[in-house]
Amino acid sequence: MQGVAPPSPADIAKTIARRDPSFRRVIKDAGPPPRRRNARVDERFPALVRSIVYQLLATKAANTIHARVQDACGGEVTIDSILSTGYDDLRAAGLSRTKAEAMLDLAEHVSDGRISIARHGRMSDAQILHDVTAVRGIGPWTAQMYLMHTMARPDVWPAGDYGVRSGWTILHDLDEMISEAQLRIEGDRFEGVRTEVAWYCWQAVHFARDAK
């Protein structure tokens, strides 16, 4: 017996608009959310490294530092290239002490089998979060970005993400930035499609910036 096909991006957009009409305008402007693909096993480690770089950084600065990390690794980010590059050269690429240590700790965890990236496709969201956050310097945000963008999980709700909070505040015309705790509660009504709700919140921020 074949499994039930996942909803299309257009159906996901309709579901979100039905559950909260405040999203209708951004859905009209942005269109359906992107189709997400579960990354190949060999793409997962470099994706986690990229998420570490982007923690608490503006996109432009993070892009620059990530390019330097790639150069330091000889053009390809792998477990072996991170380990051979080492702490000093990662720091020289512009990483903070915490991020350089996190990358090395991640590479060691994957190298010695404490984290099995190949198994992530068969693990639950909660299991992957537990697995990844065992690495020193990797917190919930990095793990959530990995779940959303690399593992293509449909129901991730990064309530602590500043962009998601900002977008929600814009879409609902709030006088003050919504708190992480309140946003976590608000996400309950979108169970099953929260990854794309977050994506629409990010789009709302982009549109607001473009309108200035």
C-alpha positions as CSV (number, residue, x, y, z in Angstrom):
1,M,0.0,0.0,0.0
2,Q,1.4,3.3,-1.1
3,G,1.7,6.2,1.4
4,V,-0.4,9.3,1.3
5,A,1.3,12.0,-0.9
6,P,2.3,15.1,1.1
7,P,0.3,18.2,0.5
8,S,1.4,20.5,-2.4
9,P,2.9,23.9,-1.6
10,A,-0.3,25.5,-2.9
11,D,-2.4,23.3,-0.5
12,I,-0.1,24.3,2.4
13,A,-0.6,28.0,1.6
14,K,-4.3,27.5,1.6
15,T,-4.2,25.7,5.0
16,I,-2.2,28.5,6.5
17,A,-4.5,31.2,5.2
18,R,-7.5,29.3,6.4
19,R,-6.1,28.9,9.9
20,D,-5.0,32.6,10.1
21,P,-6.3,35.1,7.6
22,S,-3.6,37.5,8.6
23,F,-1.3,35.5,6.3
24,R,-3.4,36.0,3.2
25,R,-1.6,39.1,2.0
26,V,1.9,37.7,2.3
27,I,0.8,34.5,0.7
28,K,-0.6,36.5,-2.2
29,D,2.7,38.4,-2.5
30,A,5.1,35.5,-2.0
31,G,3.1,32.7,-3.6
32,P,3.3,29.1,-2.5
33,P,6.2,28.1,-0.3
34,P,9.2,26.3,-1.8
35,R,9.3,22.6,-2.3
36,R,11.7,21.1,0.2
37,R,13.9,18.1,-0.4
38,N,15.5,15.9,2.1
39,A,19.3,16.4,1.6
40,R,21.6,13.6,0.6
41,V,23.7,12.2,3.4
42,D,26.8,13.9,2.1
43,E,25.1,17.3,2.1
44,R,24.1,17.1,5.8
45,F,27.4,17.8,7.5
46,P,28.3,20.9,5.4
47,A,24.7,22.1,6.0
48,L,25.2,21.9,9.8
49,V,28.5,23.7,9.5
50,R,26.8,26.5,7.5
51,S,24.1,26.8,10.2
52,I,26.8,27.2,12.8
53,V,28.3,30.0,10.8
54,Y,25.0,31.8,10.5
55,Q,24.1,31.8,14.2
56,L,23.4,35.4,15.4
57,L,24.9,37.0,12.3
58,A,23.4,39.2,9.6
59,T,23.2,37.3,6.3
60,K,25.9,39.4,4.5
61,A,28.5,38.9,7.2
62,A,27.6,35.2,7.5
63,N,28.0,34.7,3.7
64,T,31.5,36.3,3.9
65,I,32.7,34.2,6.8
66,H,31.2,31.0,5.3
67,A,33.1,31.6,2.1
68,R,36.3,32.0,4.1
69,V,35.6,28.7,6.0
70,Q,35.2,27.0,2.7
71,D,38.5,28.4,1.4
72,A,40.2,27.4,4.6
73,C,38.9,23.8,4.0
74,G,40.3,23.7,0.5
75,G,37.1,24.5,-1.2
76,E,35.0,21.7,0.3
77,V,33.6,21.4,3.8
78,T,33.8,17.8,5.0
79,I,34.4,16.1,8.3
80,D,38.1,15.5,7.4
81,S,38.6,19.0,6.0
82,I,37.2,20.7,9.2
83,L,39.4,18.5,11.4
84,S,42.5,19.1,9.4
85,T,41.9,22.8,9.1
86,G,41.9,23.1,12.9
87,Y,40.9,25.7,15.5
88,D,43.4,28.4,14.6
89,D,42.6,28.5,10.9
90,L,38.9,28.4,11.6
91,R,39.3,31.4,13.9
92,A,41.3,33.1,11.2
93,A,38.4,32.7,8.8
94,G,36.4,34.9,11.1
95,L,34.6,32.5,13.4
96,S,34.2,33.2,17.0
97,R,35.8,30.9,19.6
98,T,32.5,29.2,20.3
99,K,31.7,28.6,16.6
100,A,35.2,27.2,15.8
101,E,34.9,24.8,18.8
102,A,31.4,23.8,17.7
103,M,32.5,22.9,14.2
104,L,35.4,20.8,15.5
105,D,33.2,19.1,18.1
106,L,30.6,18.4,15.5
107,A,33.2,16.8,13.2
108,E,34.5,14.7,16.1
109,H,31.0,13.5,17.0
110,V,30.3,12.5,13.4
111,S,33.7,11.0,12.9
112,D,33.6,8.7,15.9
113,G,29.9,7.7,15.4
114,R,28.4,9.6,18.4
115,I,26.2,11.3,15.7
116,S,25.1,9.2,12.7
117,I,24.0,11.7,10.1
118,A,23.1,8.8,7.8
119,R,20.4,7.8,10.2
120,H,18.8,11.2,10.5
121,G,16.3,10.5,7.7
122,R,14.8,7.7,9.8
123,M,14.7,9.6,13.0
124,S,12.0,11.9,14.5
125,D,12.4,15.6,14.8
126,A,12.9,15.3,18.6
127,Q,15.5,12.6,18.1
128,I,17.5,14.7,15.7
129,L,17.3,17.7,18.0
130,H,18.6,15.7,20.8
131,D,21.4,14.2,18.6
132,V,22.6,17.5,17.2
133,T,22.4,19.6,20.3
134,A,24.7,17.2,22.1
135,V,27.5,19.0,20.2
136,R,29.0,21.8,22.3
137,G,27.9,25.2,20.8
138,I,24.9,23.9,18.8
139,G,21.6,25.0,20.3
140,P,18.0,24.6,19.3
141,W,18.1,27.3,16.6
142,T,20.9,25.6,14.6
143,A,19.2,22.2,15.0
144,Q,15.8,23.7,13.8
145,M,17.4,25.3,10.7
146,Y,18.9,21.9,10.0
147,L,15.5,20.2,10.3
148,M,13.8,22.8,8.2
149,H,16.3,23.4,5.4
150,T,18.3,20.2,5.2
151,M,16.0,17.5,6.4
152,A,12.8,19.1,4.9
153,R,10.8,18.5,8.0
154,P,7.3,20.2,7.6
155,D,6.4,21.0,11.2
156,V,9.4,22.9,12.8
157,W,8.5,26.0,14.7
158,P,11.6,28.2,15.5
159,A,9.7,30.5,17.9
160,G,13.0,32.0,19.2
161,D,14.1,33.2,15.7
162,Y,14.2,37.0,15.6
163,G,13.0,37.0,12.0
164,V,10.0,34.8,12.7
165,R,9.0,36.9,15.6
166,S,9.4,40.1,13.6
167,G,7.4,38.7,10.7
168,W,4.6,37.5,12.9
169,T,4.5,41.0,14.6
170,I,4.3,42.7,11.2
171,L,1.6,40.4,9.8
172,H,-0.6,40.8,12.9
173,D,0.1,44.6,13.2
174,L,1.2,44.3,16.8
175,D,2.4,47.3,18.8
176,E,5.2,45.3,20.4
177,M,7.4,42.4,19.3
178,I,5.7,39.1,20.2
179,S,7.6,37.2,22.8
180,E,9.1,33.8,22.1
181,A,6.8,32.2,24.7
182,Q,3.7,33.7,23.2
183,L,4.8,32.8,19.6
184,R,5.3,29.2,20.7
185,I,1.6,29.1,21.8
186,E,0.4,30.8,18.6
187,G,2.1,28.1,16.6
188,D,-0.1,25.4,18.0
189,R,-2.9,26.2,15.5
190,F,-0.5,25.5,12.6
191,E,0.5,22.0,13.7
192,G,1.7,20.1,10.6
193,V,2.7,23.2,8.6
194,R,4.8,25.3,11.0
195,T,7.9,25.2,8.8
196,E,6.1,27.1,6.1
197,V,4.5,29.5,8.6
198,A,8.0,30.5,9.6
199,W,8.9,30.9,6.0
200,Y,6.0,33.3,5.4
201,C,7.1,35.3,8.5
202,W,10.5,35.7,7.0
203,Q,9.0,36.8,3.7
204,A,6.9,39.4,5.6
205,V,10.2,40.9,6.9
206,H,11.7,41.0,3.4
207,F,8.7,42.7,2.0
208,A,8.6,45.3,4.8
209,R,12.3,46.1,4.2
210,D,11.7,46.4,0.5
211,A,8.8,48.8,1.1
212,K,11.0,51.3,3.0
